[in-house]
């Protein structure tokens, strides 16, 4: 099913959710630590540091200021085999495009929420674990494993891990004609949010940032 790129679209049970390998769950990665208000965004909700943590511990935590978010590049595929391919295939089918701008995965524990914001590209979001409630321009969408949500560029939305559980999603982003202007607006509006932003995968044992060149 392809999305109408002007409208929010939710497709239920559209794909087989990804299961995290046990060795990945037991490995320590650097996760993002946030501060601020994750409901009102006042003070601004922003990343302040990164901390080593097992993904199994992150899934069990109730700390709503922690999130694992990394780009699904070639290095990350060593720990999340096949996830990038699934995310790309589903995303491209939804957007009727052959090429995406970015792929990433996000994992967070019970209570995590992200305040209302917009993105500078079309978003195709695959839900792999847990129940996540999205509020998009005043309307709620409840997403479960296997569901795919399409959010058009520039549309305001927020997200909350629902049902007292952890969540895992992966995301494919696609640039549009509106992307350059909205990217500039985004950087001006959220100039403090990503001051130390790095979405490269960092493995604690290696204690180094490793990207596509690895």
Backbone torsions as a table, in degrees:
resi	resn	phi	psi	omega
1	UNK	NA	122.8	177.9
2	UNK	-89.4	147.6	-178.7
3	UNK	-86.0	146.6	165.5
4	UNK	-76.6	111.0	-169.9
5	UNK	-69.3	-0.7	175.4
6	UNK	-99.4	-6.1	-172.8
7	UNK	-131.6	151.1	170.4
8	UNK	-66.5	139.8	-177.8
9	UNK	-139.3	129.1	176.1
10	UNK	-119.0	121.8	175.9
11	UNK	-113.6	122.8	-177.1
12	UNK	-84.7	141.4	174.9
13	UNK	48.4	56.3	-173.8
14	UNK	-95.9	-14.1	-177.2
15	UNK	-157.2	170.0	177.2
16	UNK	-87.0	117.8	-177.5
17	UNK	-60.6	151.9	-179.4
18	UNK	-84.0	136.5	176.0
19	UNK	-105.1	126.0	-179.6
20	UNK	-66.5	130.9	176.2
21	UNK	-61.7	145.2	-177.8
22	UNK	-60.2	-37.0	-179.7
23	UNK	-68.1	-28.7	176.1
24	UNK	-73.2	-40.8	177.8
25	UNK	-60.7	-34.6	-175.6
26	UNK	-88.8	-1.5	-178.3
27	UNK	-93.9	147.4	177.1
28	UNK	-89.3	128.5	173.2
29	UNK	-121.8	169.8	172.8
30	UNK	-88.2	125.0	178.4
31	UNK	-108.3	157.1	-176.8
32	UNK	-84.4	136.9	176.2
33	UNK	-112.0	129.2	-176.0
34	UNK	-112.9	161.4	170.9
35	UNK	-136.2	170.1	-179.2
36	UNK	102.4	-168.4	-177.5
37	UNK	-102.1	113.8	-176.5
38	UNK	-86.7	11.6	174.2
39	UNK	-111.3	-52.4	-176.6
40	UNK	-98.8	-15.8	-177.2
41	UNK	68.0	18.9	176.7
42	UNK	-130.2	105.2	2.3
43	UNK	-68.9	164.5	-172.8
44	UNK	-58.2	132.4	176.1
45	UNK	-77.5	119.0	-173.2
46	UNK	-151.4	156.6	176.8
47	UNK	-76.2	133.0	-177.9
48	UNK	-118.7	-23.3	178.5
49	UNK	-166.3	178.4	173.6
50	UNK	-127.6	147.2	-173.8
51	UNK	-135.7	141.2	177.2
52	UNK	-72.0	137.9	-177.0
53	UNK	-165.0	141.9	171.8
54	UNK	-71.8	143.3	178.2
55	UNK	-64.6	-31.5	176.9
56	UNK	-63.0	-36.3	177.3
57	UNK	-71.8	-37.8	177.9
58	UNK	-62.6	-41.7	179.6
59	UNK	-64.6	-25.7	-177.3
60	UNK	-92.9	-10.8	-173.8
61	UNK	-78.3	158.8	172.4
62	UNK	-112.7	14.6	178.7
63	UNK	-77.7	113.9	-175.3
64	UNK	-87.3	15.4	177.9
65	UNK	-114.4	16.2	-178.0
66	UNK	-122.0	136.9	174.7
67	UNK	-150.0	137.7	170.4
68	UNK	-97.0	119.4	179.9
69	UNK	-141.5	118.8	179.7
70	UNK	-140.0	153.9	173.2
71	UNK	-72.0	142.4	178.4
72	UNK	-89.8	74.0	178.0
73	UNK	-94.8	-170.4	-176.3
74	UNK	-64.7	-35.8	178.9
75	UNK	-67.0	-45.2	-179.9
76	UNK	-62.4	-26.8	-179.3
77	UNK	-64.1	-19.1	175.9
78	UNK	-66.0	-29.6	-176.4
79	UNK	-105.9	-19.5	178.4
80	UNK	-127.6	61.0	-173.4
81	UNK	-60.7	128.0	176.6
82	UNK	86.3	-12.8	-177.0
83	UNK	-68.6	-40.8	178.4
84	UNK	-62.4	-42.5	-179.3
85	UNK	-62.6	-45.6	178.8
86	UNK	-61.3	-46.2	-178.1
87	UNK	-63.1	-42.7	179.8
88	UNK	-65.3	-44.3	-178.0
89	UNK	-63.5	-45.5	-179.5
90	UNK	-68.1	-42.8	-179.5
91	UNK	-62.0	-45.7	-178.6
92	UNK	-66.2	-36.0	177.9
93	UNK	-65.8	-38.7	179.9
94	UNK	-68.1	-42.3	-174.7
95	UNK	-91.6	-3.0	-177.4
96	UNK	54.5	43.8	178.2
97	UNK	-128.5	152.3	179.9
98	UNK	-92.2	-16.3	-174.9
99	UNK	-135.4	139.0	177.3
100	UNK	-107.0	166.6	177.7
101	UNK	-92.6	-38.6	-175.5
102	UNK	-156.5	147.4	171.0
103	UNK	-125.1	138.2	175.1
104	UNK	-149.9	165.8	175.8
105	UNK	-125.6	145.4	-178.9
106	UNK	-135.5	131.4	-179.9
107	UNK	-130.0	134.3	-178.0
108	UNK	-151.5	155.7	-177.9
109	UNK	-87.9	-177.3	179.5
110	UNK	-59.3	137.9	177.3
111	UNK	94.5	-13.9	179.8
112	UNK	-61.7	137.9	172.3
113	UNK	-149.7	155.6	179.9
114	UNK	-127.6	128.8	-173.9
115	UNK	-68.3	167.6	-175.3
116	UNK	-59.8	135.1	-177.9
117	UNK	-161.7	174.7	172.5
118	UNK	-125.1	163.6	176.3
119	UNK	-118.6	156.3	-175.3
120	UNK	-90.7	13.9	176.6
121	UNK	-151.2	163.7	172.9
122	UNK	-63.6	138.9	-178.4
123	UNK	-118.1	129.2	170.6
124	UNK	-115.3	117.4	-170.2
125	UNK	-115.8	120.1	179.1
126	UNK	-98.7	130.8	-178.2
127	UNK	-102.6	120.3	-174.0
128	UNK	-108.3	-30.8	-174.1
129	UNK	-147.9	135.8	175.0
130	UNK	80.0	177.9	179.5
131	UNK	-112.8	125.7	-179.4
132	UNK	-121.0	132.4	177.4
133	UNK	-104.1	123.5	177.1
134	UNK	-105.0	134.1	171.6
135	UNK	-109.6	113.7	-173.1
136	UNK	-123.3	109.5	-178.0
137	UNK	48.7	47.1	173.9
138	UNK	86.8	-5.4	-179.9
139	UNK	-111.9	137.3	-178.5
140	UNK	-93.2	140.9	176.3
141	UNK	-130.0	124.0	179.6
142	UNK	-102.5	121.0	-174.2
143	UNK	-115.5	134.4	-179.8
144	UNK	-118.3	170.9	178.6
145	UNK	-54.9	132.7	-177.7
146	UNK	96.8	-10.3	-179.5
147	UNK	-86.5	148.9	176.7
148	UNK	-123.1	129.3	179.7
149	UNK	-117.5	131.2	176.3
150	UNK	-109.0	124.7	177.6
151	UNK	-120.1	117.2	-178.1
152	UNK	-67.0	158.5	178.3
153	UNK	-55.2	136.8	173.8
154	UNK	80.6	-1.5	-177.1
155	UNK	-87.0	129.5	-177.9
156	UNK	-73.4	137.1	-178.8
157	UNK	-158.0	156.0	172.8
158	UNK	-133.8	166.2	-176.3
159	UNK	-142.7	143.6	179.5
160	UNK	-138.5	133.7	171.8
161	UNK	-71.0	121.4	-171.0
162	UNK	-102.0	167.2	172.1
163	UNK	62.5	29.7	173.6
164	UNK	56.5	35.1	-177.7
165	UNK	-134.3	166.9	176.9
166	UNK	-76.8	160.3	-179.4
167	UNK	-137.2	151.1	171.4
168	UNK	-136.4	129.4	176.2
169	UNK	-132.4	156.6	167.6
170	UNK	-125.7	157.4	-167.2
171	UNK	-141.1	135.5	172.3
172	UNK	-114.8	129.2	179.6
173	UNK	-112.2	141.7	-179.1
174	UNK	-128.5	128.0	176.5
175	UNK	-70.2	152.5	176.2
176	UNK	-132.0	-179.3	177.3
177	UNK	-62.7	-26.2	-178.6
178	UNK	-84.0	-8.6	-172.3
179	UNK	-59.0	-49.2	-177.1
180	UNK	-57.4	-45.4	-179.0
181	UNK	-66.2	-43.6	-178.1
182	UNK	-71.4	-31.4	177.3
183	UNK	-64.5	-39.6	177.1
184	UNK	-65.8	-43.2	178.0
185	UNK	-63.5	-40.0	-179.6
186	UNK	-62.8	-45.8	-177.8
187	UNK	-65.8	-31.3	177.8
188	UNK	-75.8	-38.7	-176.9
189	UNK	-73.5	-36.1	-176.2
190	UNK	-118.2	48.3	-172.5
191	UNK	-66.7	-20.9	179.3
192	UNK	-99.4	-11.9	-170.2
193	UNK	-65.1	-38.4	-172.8
194	UNK	-120.9	40.7	-177.8
195	UNK	-60.9	-33.6	178.9
196	UNK	-113.5	27.6	-173.9
197	UNK	-61.4	128.3	167.1
198	UNK	-149.4	122.4	179.4
199	UNK	-106.7	17.7	171.0
200	UNK	-74.6	143.6	178.2
201	UNK	-69.7	131.3	177.1
202	UNK	-122.7	120.8	178.9
203	UNK	-100.0	131.6	-171.4
204	UNK	-61.5	-42.4	-177.4
205	UNK	-60.7	-33.8	-179.4
206	UNK	-84.8	-22.9	176.9
207	UNK	49.3	44.0	180.0
208	UNK	-153.8	154.4	174.3
209	UNK	-81.5	127.2	-178.7
210	UNK	-125.7	122.5	-179.0
211	UNK	-117.4	-150.1	-175.5
212	UNK	-60.3	-24.7	-175.6
213	UNK	-74.3	-13.8	-177.4
214	UNK	-69.5	NA	NA
